[in-house]
Amino acid sequence: MQKTVLLLLISTRNKNAAKVQALLSEYGCLIKTMLGLHETSEDKCSSFGFLVLELTGDMKSQETLAKKLSSLSGVSVKMQRLKAK
């Protein structure tokens, strides 16, 4: 069994979130699980966001999504494939 995890760090989250969300919607069928984190309080919202995506589907589509996301300004992407031993 193999799992693919895509990690995203989004700087200037308020500026980049809509572009990231558009790509996530376009490739929504590949996303099995999504966890989004950012620091917030009553008086301010963090400008950084962190997403953890568990992907399904074929590797080529996964890599295309990762490449498109990493091409966005202020978005860092790391893909990791984990295989059970």
N, CA and C atoms as an extended XYZ file, in Angstrom:
255
Properties=species:S:1:pos:R:3:atomname:S:1:resname:S:1:resid:I:1 pbc="F F F"
N         0.842       -1.177        0.000 N   MET     1
C         0.000        0.000        0.000 CA  MET     1
C         0.887        1.240        0.000 C   MET     1
N         0.482        2.233       -0.774 N   GLN     2
C         1.219        3.491       -0.857 CA  GLN     2
C         0.280        4.657       -0.596 C   GLN     2
N         0.757        5.637        0.136 N   LYS     3
C         0.011        6.865        0.411 CA  LYS     3
C         0.803        8.039       -0.136 C   LYS     3
N         0.114        9.010       -0.711 N   THR     4
C         0.750       10.229       -1.193 CA  THR     4
C         0.229       11.394       -0.374 C   THR     4
N         1.164       12.150        0.195 N   VAL     5
C         0.829       13.310        1.006 CA  VAL     5
C         1.455       14.531        0.353 C   VAL     5
N         0.674       15.594        0.233 N   LEU     6
C         1.151       16.847       -0.325 CA  LEU     6
C         1.055       17.904        0.764 C   LEU     6
N         2.186       18.542        1.062 N   LEU     7
C         2.252       19.580        2.090 CA  LEU     7
C         2.399       20.928        1.415 C   LEU     7
N         1.631       21.908        1.857 N   LEU     8
C         1.706       23.253        1.296 CA  LEU     8
C         1.894       24.262        2.417 C   LEU     8
N         2.837       25.162        2.234 N   LEU     9
C         3.009       26.307        3.117 CA  LEU     9
C         2.711       27.536        2.277 C   LEU     9
N         1.726       28.291        2.703 N   ILE    10
C         1.250       29.438        1.929 CA  ILE    10
C         1.593       30.709        2.682 C   ILE    10
N         2.467       31.521        2.095 N   SER    11
C         2.764       32.823        2.696 CA  SER    11
C         1.799       33.844        2.113 C   SER    11
N         1.657       34.937        2.758 N   THR    12
C         0.655       35.943        2.389 CA  THR    12
C        -0.662       35.244        2.022 C   THR    12
N        -1.158       34.499        2.990 N   ARG    13
C        -2.332       33.645        2.810 CA  ARG    13
C        -3.523       34.407        2.253 C   ARG    13
N        -3.760       35.585        2.743 N   ASN    14
C        -4.913       36.366        2.271 CA  ASN    14
C        -4.816       36.669        0.779 C   ASN    14
N        -3.601       36.846        0.276 N   LYS    15
C        -3.391       37.151       -1.145 CA  LYS    15
C        -3.458       35.893       -2.011 C   LYS    15
N        -2.966       34.767       -1.510 N   ASN    16
C        -2.811       33.559       -2.326 CA  ASN    16
C        -3.896       32.505       -2.132 C   ASN    16
N        -4.705       32.621       -1.106 N   ALA    17
C        -5.666       31.566       -0.784 CA  ALA    17
C        -6.646       31.294       -1.921 C   ALA    17
N        -7.112       32.321       -2.599 N   ALA    18
C        -8.098       32.117       -3.673 CA  ALA    18
C        -7.502       31.327       -4.838 C   ALA    18
N        -6.251       31.598       -5.190 N   LYS    19
C        -5.594       30.864       -6.286 CA  LYS    19
C        -5.373       29.407       -5.896 C   LYS    19
N        -4.953       29.192       -4.659 N   VAL    20
C        -4.758       27.822       -4.172 CA  VAL    20
C        -6.094       27.084       -4.167 C   VAL    20
N        -7.129       27.731       -3.659 N   GLN    21
C        -8.450       27.103       -3.593 CA  GLN    21
C        -8.989       26.752       -4.982 C   GLN    21
N        -8.719       27.599       -5.957 N   ALA    22
C        -9.172       27.316       -7.324 CA  ALA    22
C        -8.524       26.038       -7.853 C   ALA    22
N        -7.228       25.863       -7.606 N   LEU    23
C        -6.548       24.636       -8.050 CA  LEU    23
C        -7.040       23.414       -7.278 C   LEU    23
N        -7.268       23.579       -5.978 N   LEU    24
C        -7.771       22.454       -5.187 CA  LEU    24
C        -9.154       22.029       -5.676 C   LEU    24
N        -9.966       22.995       -6.077 N   SER    25
C       -11.289       22.667       -6.629 CA  SER    25
C       -11.167       21.964       -7.977 C   SER    25
N       -10.244       22.455       -8.813 N   GLU    26
C       -10.036       21.853      -10.133 CA  GLU    26
C        -9.589       20.397      -10.020 C   GLU    26
N        -8.767       20.095       -9.012 N   TYR    27
C        -8.240       18.744       -8.826 CA  TYR    27
C        -8.897       18.049       -7.629 C   TYR    27
N       -10.107       18.455       -7.294 N   GLY    28
C       -10.793       17.953       -6.110 CA  GLY    28
C       -10.955       16.449       -6.054 C   GLY    28
N       -11.075       15.798       -7.197 N   CYS    29
C       -11.251       14.337       -7.210 CA  CYS    29
C       -10.001       13.594       -6.747 C   CYS    29
N        -8.862       14.277       -6.735 N   LEU    30
C        -7.619       13.653       -6.264 CA  LEU    30
C        -7.456       13.746       -4.748 C   LEU    30
N        -8.219       14.619       -4.113 N   ILE    31
C        -8.019       14.910       -2.694 CA  ILE    31
C        -8.937       14.041       -1.847 C   ILE    31
N        -8.303       13.112       -1.125 N   LYS    32
C        -9.058       12.220       -0.251 CA  LYS    32
C        -9.282       12.883        1.112 C   LYS    32
N        -8.234       13.529        1.635 N   THR    33
C        -8.296       14.180        2.940 CA  THR    33
C        -7.567       15.509        2.859 C   THR    33
N        -8.135       16.536        3.510 N   MET    34
C        -7.466       17.840        3.546 CA  MET    34
C        -7.566       18.405        4.954 C   MET    34
N        -6.426       18.883        5.447 N   LEU    35
C        -6.369       19.537        6.748 CA  LEU    35
C        -5.697       20.882        6.558 C   LEU    35
N        -6.378       21.948        6.922 N   GLY    36
C        -5.831       23.290        6.788 CA  GLY    36
C        -5.626       23.917        8.153 C   GLY    36
N        -4.442       24.500        8.355 N   LEU    37
C        -4.101       25.104        9.644 CA  LEU    37
C        -3.575       26.513        9.444 C   LEU    37
N        -3.983       27.412       10.292 N   HIS    38
C        -3.368       28.730       10.379 CA  HIS    38
C        -3.652       29.287       11.763 C   HIS    38
N        -2.724       30.093       12.248 N   GLU    39
C        -2.892       30.682       13.574 CA  GLU    39
C        -3.880       31.839       13.491 C   GLU    39
N        -4.706       31.942       14.491 N   THR    40
C        -5.672       33.029       14.527 CA  THR    40
C        -5.974       33.393       15.973 C   THR    40
N        -6.429       34.589       16.170 N   SER    41
C        -6.894       35.049       17.475 CA  SER    41
C        -8.016       36.043       17.219 C   SER    41
N        -8.579       36.572       18.272 N   GLU    42
C        -9.691       37.506       18.099 CA  GLU    42
C        -9.269       38.797       17.415 C   GLU    42
N        -7.989       39.188       17.564 N   ASP    43
C        -7.571       40.475       17.015 CA  ASP    43
C        -6.698       40.380       15.768 C   ASP    43
N        -6.284       39.176       15.371 N   LYS    44
C        -5.503       39.069       14.139 CA  LYS    44
C        -5.548       37.661       13.570 C   LYS    44
N        -5.294       37.578       12.286 N   CYS    45
C        -5.282       36.310       11.565 CA  CYS    45
C        -3.910       36.162       10.918 C   CYS    45
N        -3.290       35.009       11.059 N   SER    46
C        -1.950       34.785       10.529 CA  SER    46
C        -1.922       34.932        9.012 C   SER    46
N        -0.819       35.439        8.504 N   SER    47
C        -0.675       35.564        7.051 CA  SER    47
C        -0.145       34.277        6.426 C   SER    47
N         0.217       33.284        7.254 N   PHE    48
C         0.706       32.001        6.752 CA  PHE    48
C        -0.360       30.930        6.927 C   PHE    48
N        -0.434       30.029        5.965 N   GLY    49
C        -1.332       28.890        6.059 CA  GLY    49
C        -0.567       27.614        5.762 C   GLY    49
N        -1.015       26.512        6.328 N   PHE    50
C        -0.377       25.213        6.139 CA  PHE    50
C        -1.464       24.209        5.806 C   PHE    50
N        -1.303       23.503        4.683 N   LEU    51
C        -2.270       22.491        4.261 CA  LEU    51
C        -1.596       21.128        4.166 C   LEU    51
N        -2.314       20.106        4.595 N   VAL    52
C        -1.893       18.717        4.442 CA  VAL    52
C        -2.964       18.031        3.606 C   VAL    52
N        -2.554       17.491        2.456 N   LEU    53
C        -3.487       16.804        1.563 CA  LEU    53
C        -3.088       15.345        1.415 C   LEU    53
N        -4.038       14.443        1.562 N   GLU    54
C        -3.829       13.036        1.215 CA  GLU    54
C        -4.435       12.867       -0.171 C   GLU    54
N        -3.608       12.434       -1.124 N   LEU    55
C        -4.055       12.347       -2.513 CA  LEU    55
C        -4.352       10.909       -2.925 C   LEU    55
N        -5.265       10.777       -3.881 N   THR    56
C        -5.555        9.505       -4.527 CA  THR    56
C        -5.327        9.713       -6.022 C   THR    56
N        -5.646        8.714       -6.811 N   GLY    57
C        -5.545        8.862       -8.267 CA  GLY    57
C        -4.152        8.529       -8.777 C   GLY    57
N        -3.951        8.830      -10.056 N   ASP    58
C        -2.693        8.456      -10.702 CA  ASP    58
C        -1.582        9.468      -10.383 C   ASP    58
N        -0.360        8.970      -10.436 N   MET    59
C         0.807        9.781      -10.077 CA  MET    59
C         0.975       10.993      -10.984 C   MET    59
N         0.676       10.845      -12.254 N   LYS    60
C         0.849       11.958      -13.189 CA  LYS    60
C        -0.053       13.135      -12.796 C   LYS    60
N        -1.295       12.858      -12.470 N   SER    61
C        -2.222       13.915      -12.055 CA  SER    61
C        -1.778       14.541      -10.734 C   SER    61
N        -1.300       13.722       -9.809 N   GLN    62
C        -0.794       14.229       -8.532 CA  GLN    62
C         0.379       15.178       -8.762 C   GLN    62
N         1.291       14.777       -9.625 N   GLU    63
C         2.464       15.601       -9.917 CA  GLU    63
C         2.080       16.894      -10.631 C   GLU    63
N         1.064       16.838      -11.498 N   THR    64
C         0.590       18.040      -12.178 CA  THR    64
C         0.017       19.031      -11.163 C   THR    64
N        -0.776       18.540      -10.231 N   LEU    65
C        -1.328       19.397       -9.184 CA  LEU    65
C        -0.201       20.035       -8.381 C   LEU    65
N         0.775       19.236       -7.969 N   ALA    66
C         1.896       19.756       -7.178 CA  ALA    66
C         2.669       20.824       -7.951 C   ALA    66
N         2.880       20.583       -9.229 N   LYS    67
C         3.626       21.539      -10.058 CA  LYS    67
C         2.858       22.856      -10.207 C   LYS    67
N         1.553       22.765      -10.442 N   LYS    68
C         0.744       23.972      -10.586 CA  LYS    68
C         0.701       24.767       -9.280 C   LYS    68
N         0.576       24.080       -8.159 N   LEU    69
C         0.563       24.767       -6.874 CA  LEU    69
C         1.909       25.428       -6.592 C   LEU    69
N         2.995       24.726       -6.876 N   SER    70
C         4.330       25.278       -6.593 CA  SER    70
C         4.678       26.441       -7.517 C   SER    70
N         3.971       26.565       -8.630 N   SER    71
C         4.234       27.689       -9.535 CA  SER    71
C         3.612       28.995       -9.032 C   SER    71
N         2.719       28.895       -8.049 N   LEU    72
C         2.091       30.088       -7.490 CA  LEU    72
C         3.071       30.819       -6.580 C   LEU    72
N         3.087       32.126       -6.692 N   SER    73
C         3.939       32.949       -5.846 CA  SER    73
C         3.537       32.784       -4.384 C   SER    73
N         4.529       32.558       -3.517 N   GLY    74
C         4.256       32.453       -2.086 CA  GLY    74
C         3.773       31.097       -1.627 C   GLY    74
N         3.825       30.079       -2.502 N   VAL    75
C         3.371       28.737       -2.135 CA  VAL    75
C         4.536       27.763       -2.253 C   VAL    75
N         4.865       27.111       -1.135 N   SER    76
C         5.895       26.066       -1.115 CA  SER    76
C         5.200       24.719       -1.027 C   SER    76
N         5.672       23.755       -1.819 N   VAL    77
C         5.021       22.447       -1.910 CA  VAL    77
C         6.048       21.344       -1.705 C   VAL    77
N         5.649       20.317       -0.964 N   LYS    78
C         6.484       19.130       -0.788 CA  LYS    78
C         5.573       17.914       -0.907 C   LYS    78
N         5.905       17.008       -1.844 N   MET    79
C         5.140       15.781       -2.007 CA  MET    79
C         5.947       14.631       -1.408 C   MET    79
N         5.245       13.779       -0.694 N   GLN    80
C         5.896       12.615       -0.083 CA  GLN    80
C         5.050       11.381       -0.359 C   GLN    80
N         5.693       10.350       -0.861 N   ARG    81
C         5.012        9.071       -1.072 CA  ARG    81
C         5.517        8.102       -0.014 C   ARG    81
N         4.585        7.523        0.720 N   LEU    82
C         4.917        6.600        1.816 CA  LEU    82
C         4.417        5.219        1.438 C   LEU    82
N         5.285        4.246        1.618 N   LYS    83
C         4.927        2.856        1.279 CA  LYS    83
C         5.033        2.013        2.537 C   LYS    83
N         4.013        1.188        2.772 N   ALA    84
C         4.023        0.296        3.919 CA  ALA    84
C         5.108       -0.758        3.739 C   ALA    84
N         5.760       -1.071        4.823 N   LYS    85
C         6.824       -2.101        4.786 CA  LYS    85
C         6.260       -3.449        5.133 C   LYS    85
